[in-house]
Amino acid sequence: MTEHDPISPAPDTQIDPDPSPQAHSEAPPDHDPHDTAAVPRAEIPAEAPAPMIDIHPPQHGALTRRDFFIHLSTVILGILIAIGLEQTVEYLHHRYLAAEATKALSQERKQNEAANDFNIFATQHHERDLQHDLAMLDAVRAHRPMPPGPFILSHPTSLYNDEEWQNIHQTGAINYLGGNIAGGLRFRHTIEDKFADLSDRSHVDLARAASVLRTSSDPPSHTFEQNMAFAQFFRDMEAAHENLPQQRIDAAWATFAEPVNAAALSPAQIDSLERAIQIAIADDDAMLNACYTIKRNLVRNPGH
């Protein structure tokens, strides 16, 4: 028997130890075999690295003490300028408020000066009327003929205007007027308020005391037409600064006359009314003193 050498594979032949049927399967008809070639790993793009931040060294040397104080001075100067501008704007605003308040108070002063002059005239006239009333009551008590003339208890007064004065308190403008101006105004308006309070109280007390003069047959003391006529007289009186004919003044005052039925008054009623008139005269003295104080304040403070 002839001995044969074993058959060995060719050197260039490789045997797949784990053959897979998929290796021999045909590619789909629409698939290009060139597209299945594996992309080399070196050609797969990797994630881009984060950009690097360039840090440059400072171009100047270390901060010196001189530089520090320069920067500090700059900051302080800026703050001072800002504060100065703010104070300037506030100062100009205060000046504006003070100017507006002074203008309004000047107009109010003129009105109150005219009102005070009328109150002096009316209060003096009222005192003469009350003195005449006392003489009439004395005649009734002594059973003598009464002196001629109306029996007048009431009298008009002019109101002092304080709207602007109250307004500058509410807005705070009084703080920008200056101590002398504000002090003089405060004093004058205090006296004006005192006059108004005293006048109201005296008028009410005297009107109540005069109730003994009323009877069931008396007509109304005042009418609307009389009120309108006296209002016109009042305006004319203020505009003329009391320089009206005495006849017109007496006619206007006569509208305040009270009906007097002397025979109906008892001695007690006469005494009560007489006492009320005496108190009213004392009130008139106090009101006149207030008016004179207001006038003195106006004379001494012509600017305000």
Backbone hydrogen bonds, N-H to C=O, Kabsch-Sander energy under -0.5 kcal/mol:
donor,donor_aa,acceptor,acceptor_aa,energy
8,S,6,P,-0.5
13,T,10,A,-1.8
16,D,14,Q,-0.6
23,A,20,S,-1.3
24,H,20,S,-0.6
24,H,21,P,-1.0
25,S,22,Q,-0.6
31,H,28,P,-2.0
32,D,30,D,-0.5
35,D,32,D,-1.8
36,T,32,D,-0.5
36,T,33,P,-0.7
37,A,34,H,-0.8
43,E,40,P,-1.7
44,I,41,R,-1.2
54,D,52,M,-0.6
55,I,53,I,-0.5
56,H,54,D,-0.6
68,F,64,T,-2.0
69,F,65,R,-2.1
70,I,66,R,-1.8
71,H,67,D,-2.5
72,L,68,F,-2.5
73,S,69,F,-2.4
74,T,70,I,-2.1
75,V,71,H,-2.1
76,I,72,L,-2.4
77,L,73,S,-2.5
78,G,74,T,-2.1
79,I,75,V,-2.1
80,L,76,I,-2.5
81,I,77,L,-2.2
82,A,78,G,-2.1
83,I,79,I,-2.5
84,G,80,L,-2.5
85,L,81,I,-2.4
86,E,82,A,-2.1
87,Q,83,I,-2.6
88,T,84,G,-2.1
89,V,85,L,-2.3
90,E,86,E,-2.3
91,Y,87,Q,-2.4
92,L,88,T,-2.4
93,H,89,V,-2.1
94,H,90,E,-2.3
95,R,91,Y,-2.3
96,Y,92,L,-2.0
97,L,93,H,-2.4
98,A,94,H,-2.6
99,A,95,R,-2.3
100,E,96,Y,-2.4
101,A,97,L,-2.6
102,T,98,A,-2.5
103,K,99,A,-2.0
104,A,100,E,-2.2
105,L,101,A,-2.6
106,S,102,T,-1.8
107,Q,103,K,-1.6
108,E,104,A,-2.1
109,R,105,L,-2.3
110,K,106,S,-1.6
111,Q,107,Q,-1.6
112,N,108,E,-2.4
113,E,109,R,-2.4
114,A,110,K,-1.9
115,A,111,Q,-2.2
116,N,112,N,-2.4
117,D,113,E,-2.0
118,F,114,A,-1.9
119,N,115,A,-2.3
120,I,116,N,-2.1
121,F,117,D,-2.0
122,A,118,F,-3.2
123,T,119,N,-2.3
124,Q,120,I,-2.2
125,H,121,F,-2.2
126,H,122,A,-2.2
127,E,123,T,-2.1
128,R,124,Q,-1.7
129,D,125,H,-2.0
130,L,126,H,-2.6
131,Q,127,E,-2.2
132,H,128,R,-2.0
133,D,129,D,-2.1
134,L,130,L,-2.3
135,A,131,Q,-1.7
136,M,132,H,-1.9
137,L,133,D,-2.3
138,D,134,L,-2.4
139,A,135,A,-1.8
140,V,136,M,-2.0
141,R,137,L,-2.5
142,A,138,D,-2.3
143,H,140,V,-0.8
144,R,139,A,-3.3
151,F,258,E,-0.5
152,I,150,P,-0.9
153,L,256,F,-0.7
154,S,256,F,-0.5
166,Q,162,D,-2.3
167,N,163,E,-2.0
168,I,164,E,-2.3
169,H,165,W,-0.8
170,Q,166,Q,-1.8
171,T,167,N,-2.3
172,G,168,I,-0.8
173,A,168,I,-0.6
174,I,168,I,-1.7
175,N,172,G,-1.5
176,Y,173,A,-1.7
177,L,174,I,-1.1
182,A,178,G,-2.3
183,G,179,G,-2.3
184,G,180,N,-2.2
185,L,181,I,-2.3
186,R,182,A,-2.5
187,F,183,G,-2.1
188,R,184,G,-2.1
189,H,185,L,-2.6
190,T,186,R,-1.7
191,I,187,F,-1.8
192,E,188,R,-2.2
193,D,189,H,-2.1
194,K,190,T,-1.8
195,F,191,I,-2.5
196,A,192,E,-2.3
197,D,193,D,-2.5
198,L,194,K,-2.3
199,S,195,F,-2.7
200,D,196,A,-2.3
201,R,197,D,-2.1
202,S,198,L,-2.4
203,H,199,S,-2.3
204,V,200,D,-2.1
205,D,201,R,-2.5
206,L,202,S,-2.4
207,A,203,H,-2.2
208,R,204,V,-2.0
209,A,205,D,-1.9
210,A,206,L,-1.8
211,S,208,R,-1.3
212,V,209,A,-1.0
213,L,210,A,-1.9
214,R,211,S,-1.5
218,D,215,T,-1.2
227,N,223,T,-2.1
228,M,224,F,-2.5
229,A,225,E,-2.4
230,F,226,Q,-2.5
231,A,227,N,-2.0
232,Q,228,M,-1.9
233,F,229,A,-2.1
234,F,230,F,-2.8
235,R,231,A,-2.0
236,D,232,Q,-2.4
237,M,233,F,-2.6
238,E,234,F,-2.2
239,A,235,R,-2.4
240,A,236,D,-2.2
241,H,237,M,-0.5
241,H,238,E,-0.7
242,E,237,M,-2.0
243,N,240,A,-1.6
244,L,242,E,-1.6
249,I,245,P,-1.9
250,D,246,Q,-2.8
251,A,247,Q,-2.0
252,A,248,R,-2.1
253,W,249,I,-2.3
254,A,250,D,-1.6
255,T,252,A,-0.9
256,F,253,W,-1.9
257,A,254,A,-1.7
258,E,151,F,-3.5
261,N,259,P,-0.6
262,A,260,V,-0.8
264,A,261,N,-1.4
265,L,262,A,-1.1
270,I,266,S,-2.6
271,D,267,P,-2.3
272,S,268,A,-2.4
273,L,269,Q,-2.7
274,E,270,I,-2.5
275,R,271,D,-2.2
276,A,272,S,-1.9
277,I,273,L,-2.2
278,Q,274,E,-2.2
279,I,275,R,-2.1
280,A,276,A,-2.2
281,I,277,I,-2.2
282,A,278,Q,-1.8
283,D,279,I,-2.3
284,D,280,A,-2.3
285,D,281,I,-2.1
286,A,282,A,-1.8
287,M,283,D,-2.5
288,L,284,D,-2.9
289,N,285,D,-2.2
290,A,286,A,-1.8
291,C,287,M,-2.4
292,Y,288,L,-2.6
293,T,289,N,-1.9
294,I,290,A,-2.2
295,K,291,C,-2.5
296,R,292,Y,-2.4
297,N,293,T,-2.1
298,L,294,I,-2.2
299,V,295,K,-2.3
300,R,296,R,-2.4
301,N,297,N,-1.2
304,H,301,N,-0.9
